[in-house]
Amino acid sequence: MRRIGLLSDTHSYLDERLFAHFKDCDEIWHAGDVGTRSIVTQLEAFKPLRAVRGNIDSRQIDLPDHQRFEIEGLKIWMTHIGGAPPRYNPQVRPELQAQTPDIFICGHSHILRILRDPALQNMLYINPGAAGKEGFHKVRTALRFAIDNGKIQDMELIDLGKRGFVAR
């Protein structure tokens, strides 16, 4: 069994409470728009990290655009701009159809969404929403779940409270 902490769209703000929420996790996954290298460094120092580059992330952060891997018998694809069922990003749609993962994870929209796509072999689509303070979302969110022997279980929403405002 692997316990996963999933977040996205931190936009250079890492809520310290995530460390308590993710303390029992085996890995942290970040679906892009990290913001700064220091966020990556903090997360890597805490737990093993799998992360992808978002549209606001500079090349200096040195993250891949996509992460494809298998864990506990499930094929995972994580990218930042993936769209959502049935309106996937036109650049990822052909690959989703040709090599459908068991779980497709993306960020970008700042909208928490978890659903199955019957048009793609009942693939599980996950967007954890946004954990940062930048954007139009009203509530900051992340997810915690377990993957065990080919099954996802114990999906939990982490409500980090209202977005608040960032002074500029």
C-alpha positions as a Markdown table, in Angstrom:
| # | Residue | x | y | z |
|---|---|---|---|---|
| 1 | Met | 0.0 | 0.0 | 0.0 |
| 2 | Arg | 1.2 | 3.5 | -0.9 |
| 3 | Arg | -0.3 | 6.6 | 0.7 |
| 4 | Ile | -0.3 | 9.7 | -1.5 |
| 5 | Gly | -0.7 | 13.4 | -0.8 |
| 6 | Leu | -1.8 | 15.2 | -3.9 |
| 7 | Leu | -1.8 | 18.9 | -4.5 |
| 8 | Ser | -1.6 | 21.4 | -7.4 |
| 9 | Asp | -1.4 | 25.1 | -8.1 |
| 10 | Thr | 0.5 | 26.2 | -5.1 |
| 11 | His | 1.6 | 29.3 | -7.0 |
| 12 | Ser | 4.6 | 29.9 | -4.6 |
| 13 | Tyr | 2.5 | 29.4 | -1.5 |
| 14 | Leu | 2.9 | 26.2 | 0.6 |
| 15 | Asp | 0.5 | 26.0 | 3.5 |
| 16 | Glu | 2.4 | 24.6 | 6.5 |
| 17 | Arg | -0.6 | 22.6 | 7.5 |
| 18 | Leu | 0.0 | 20.3 | 4.5 |
| 19 | Phe | 3.0 | 18.8 | 6.3 |
| 20 | Ala | 0.7 | 17.6 | 9.1 |
| 21 | His | -2.0 | 16.4 | 6.6 |
| 22 | Phe | 0.7 | 14.5 | 4.6 |
| 23 | Lys | 2.8 | 13.2 | 7.5 |
| 24 | Asp | 1.6 | 9.6 | 7.0 |
| 25 | Cys | 1.9 | 9.7 | 3.2 |
| 26 | Asp | 4.6 | 7.7 | 1.4 |
| 27 | Glu | 4.8 | 10.2 | -1.5 |
| 28 | Ile | 3.7 | 13.7 | -2.4 |
| 29 | Trp | 2.5 | 14.4 | -5.9 |
| 30 | His | 2.2 | 17.9 | -7.3 |
| 31 | Ala | 0.3 | 18.5 | -10.5 |
| 32 | Gly | 2.0 | 21.7 | -11.5 |
| 33 | Asp | 2.1 | 25.5 | -11.1 |
| 34 | Val | 4.5 | 25.0 | -8.2 |
| 35 | Gly | 5.7 | 28.6 | -8.4 |
| 36 | Thr | 9.2 | 28.5 | -7.0 |
| 37 | Arg | 12.1 | 26.1 | -6.6 |
| 38 | Ser | 11.8 | 26.5 | -2.8 |
| 39 | Ile | 8.4 | 24.8 | -2.8 |
| 40 | Val | 10.0 | 21.8 | -4.6 |
| 41 | Thr | 12.9 | 21.8 | -2.2 |
| 42 | Gln | 10.6 | 21.8 | 0.9 |
| 43 | Leu | 8.5 | 19.0 | -0.4 |
| 44 | Glu | 11.5 | 16.9 | -1.5 |
| 45 | Ala | 13.0 | 17.3 | 2.0 |
| 46 | Phe | 9.7 | 16.1 | 3.5 |
| 47 | Lys | 8.8 | 13.1 | 1.4 |
| 48 | Pro | 9.6 | 11.6 | -2.0 |
| 49 | Leu | 8.1 | 14.0 | -4.6 |
| 50 | Arg | 6.6 | 13.4 | -8.1 |
| 51 | Ala | 5.8 | 16.7 | -9.7 |
| 52 | Val | 5.2 | 18.3 | -13.1 |
| 53 | Arg | 5.8 | 21.7 | -14.6 |
| 54 | Gly | 2.8 | 24.0 | -14.8 |
| 55 | Asn | 2.3 | 27.0 | -17.2 |
| 56 | Ile | 3.6 | 29.5 | -14.6 |
| 57 | Asp | 6.7 | 27.4 | -13.7 |
| 58 | Ser | 10.0 | 28.5 | -15.2 |
| 59 | Arg | 12.5 | 26.1 | -16.8 |
| 60 | Gln | 14.8 | 26.8 | -13.8 |
| 61 | Ile | 12.5 | 24.7 | -11.6 |
| 62 | Asp | 13.5 | 21.7 | -13.7 |
| 63 | Leu | 10.4 | 19.6 | -13.7 |
| 64 | Pro | 9.1 | 17.4 | -16.5 |
| 65 | Asp | 5.9 | 18.3 | -18.4 |
| 66 | His | 4.5 | 14.8 | -17.8 |
| 67 | Gln | 5.0 | 12.0 | -15.3 |
| 68 | Arg | 4.0 | 8.5 | -16.3 |
| 69 | Phe | 4.6 | 5.7 | -13.8 |
| 70 | Glu | 3.1 | 2.6 | -12.4 |
| 71 | Ile | 2.4 | 2.1 | -8.7 |
| 72 | Glu | 0.7 | -0.7 | -6.9 |
| 73 | Gly | -0.5 | -2.1 | -10.3 |
| 74 | Leu | -2.1 | 1.1 | -11.5 |
| 75 | Lys | -0.8 | 3.2 | -14.5 |
| 76 | Ile | -0.7 | 6.9 | -13.6 |
| 77 | Trp | -0.3 | 9.9 | -15.9 |
| 78 | Met | 0.1 | 13.3 | -14.3 |
| 79 | Thr | 0.3 | 16.5 | -16.3 |
| 80 | His | -0.7 | 20.1 | -15.6 |
| 81 | Ile | -3.0 | 21.2 | -18.4 |
| 82 | Gly | -5.1 | 18.1 | -19.1 |
| 83 | Gly | -8.6 | 19.5 | -19.4 |
| 84 | Ala | -11.5 | 17.5 | -17.9 |
| 85 | Pro | -13.9 | 14.9 | -19.2 |
| 86 | Pro | -15.2 | 15.1 | -21.9 |
| 87 | Arg | -13.2 | 18.2 | -22.9 |
| 88 | Tyr | -9.6 | 17.1 | -22.6 |
| 89 | Asn | -6.7 | 19.2 | -23.8 |
| 90 | Pro | -6.4 | 18.6 | -27.6 |
| 91 | Gln | -2.7 | 17.8 | -27.1 |
| 92 | Val | -3.3 | 15.1 | -24.6 |
| 93 | Arg | -6.6 | 13.6 | -25.9 |
| 94 | Pro | -5.0 | 11.4 | -28.6 |
| 95 | Glu | -2.5 | 9.9 | -26.1 |
| 96 | Leu | -5.3 | 9.4 | -23.6 |
| 97 | Gln | -7.2 | 7.4 | -26.2 |
| 98 | Ala | -4.1 | 5.5 | -27.4 |
| 99 | Gln | -2.7 | 4.7 | -24.0 |
| 100 | Thr | -5.4 | 5.2 | -21.4 |
| 101 | Pro | -3.9 | 5.2 | -17.9 |
| 102 | Asp | -5.9 | 3.9 | -14.9 |
| 103 | Ile | -5.6 | 7.3 | -13.3 |
| 104 | Phe | -5.2 | 10.7 | -15.1 |
| 105 | Ile | -4.2 | 13.6 | -12.8 |
| 106 | Cys | -4.0 | 17.2 | -13.7 |
| 107 | Gly | -4.2 | 20.7 | -12.2 |
| 108 | His | -4.5 | 24.1 | -13.9 |
| 109 | Ser | -8.3 | 24.7 | -13.6 |
| 110 | His | -8.2 | 25.2 | -9.8 |
| 111 | Ile | -11.4 | 23.1 | -9.7 |
| 112 | Leu | -11.5 | 20.1 | -7.5 |
| 113 | Arg | -12.9 | 17.2 | -9.5 |
| 114 | Ile | -12.8 | 13.4 | -9.2 |
| 115 | Leu | -14.8 | 11.3 | -11.6 |
| 116 | Arg | -14.7 | 8.3 | -13.8 |
| 117 | Asp | -14.7 | 8.6 | -17.6 |
| 118 | Pro | -16.7 | 5.8 | -19.1 |
| 119 | Ala | -15.6 | 6.9 | -22.6 |
| 120 | Leu | -12.0 | 6.0 | -21.6 |
| 121 | Gln | -12.3 | 2.6 | -20.1 |
| 122 | Asn | -13.7 | 4.1 | -16.9 |
| 123 | Met | -10.4 | 5.9 | -16.2 |
| 124 | Leu | -10.3 | 7.8 | -12.9 |
| 125 | Tyr | -9.8 | 11.6 | -13.5 |
| 126 | Ile | -8.5 | 13.6 | -10.6 |
| 127 | Asn | -7.9 | 17.3 | -10.2 |
| 128 | Pro | -7.0 | 18.2 | -6.6 |
| 129 | Gly | -8.1 | 21.8 | -7.0 |
| 130 | Ala | -5.7 | 24.6 | -5.9 |
| 131 | Ala | -3.7 | 24.6 | -2.7 |
| 132 | Gly | -2.3 | 28.2 | -3.2 |
| 133 | Lys | -3.7 | 31.6 | -2.8 |
| 134 | Glu | -3.5 | 32.8 | -6.4 |
| 135 | Gly | -6.5 | 32.3 | -8.7 |
| 136 | Phe | -10.2 | 32.5 | -8.8 |
| 137 | His | -11.0 | 29.5 | -6.5 |
| 138 | Lys | -12.7 | 30.3 | -3.2 |
| 139 | Val | -11.4 | 27.4 | -1.1 |
| 140 | Arg | -7.9 | 25.9 | -1.1 |
| 141 | Thr | -7.9 | 22.1 | -1.4 |
| 142 | Ala | -5.6 | 19.1 | -1.6 |
| 143 | Leu | -6.3 | 15.3 | -1.5 |
| 144 | Arg | -5.0 | 12.3 | 0.4 |
| 145 | Phe | -5.6 | 8.7 | -0.7 |
| 146 | Ala | -4.1 | 5.2 | -0.7 |
| 147 | Ile | -3.4 | 2.9 | -3.6 |
| 148 | Asp | -3.3 | -0.8 | -2.7 |
| 149 | Asn | -3.0 | -3.7 | -5.0 |
| 150 | Gly | -4.6 | -2.0 | -8.0 |
| 151 | Lys | -7.3 | -0.2 | -6.1 |
| 152 | Ile | -7.6 | 3.4 | -5.0 |
| 153 | Gln | -9.1 | 3.8 | -1.6 |
| 154 | Asp | -9.6 | 6.2 | 1.4 |
| 155 | Met | -9.9 | 9.3 | -0.8 |
| 156 | Glu | -10.0 | 12.3 | 1.5 |
| 157 | Leu | -10.5 | 16.0 | 0.8 |
| 158 | Ile | -8.2 | 18.4 | 2.6 |
| 159 | Asp | -9.9 | 21.7 | 3.0 |
| 160 | Leu | -7.3 | 24.4 | 3.6 |
| 161 | Gly | -9.8 | 27.2 | 4.1 |
| 162 | Lys | -10.7 | 30.2 | 2.1 |
| 163 | Arg | -8.3 | 31.4 | -0.5 |
| 164 | Gly | -7.8 | 34.8 | 1.1 |
| 165 | Phe | -6.1 | 37.6 | -0.8 |
| 166 | Val | -2.4 | 38.0 | -1.7 |
| 167 | Ala | -1.1 | 41.6 | -1.3 |
| 168 | Arg | 1.0 | 42.8 | -4.3 |
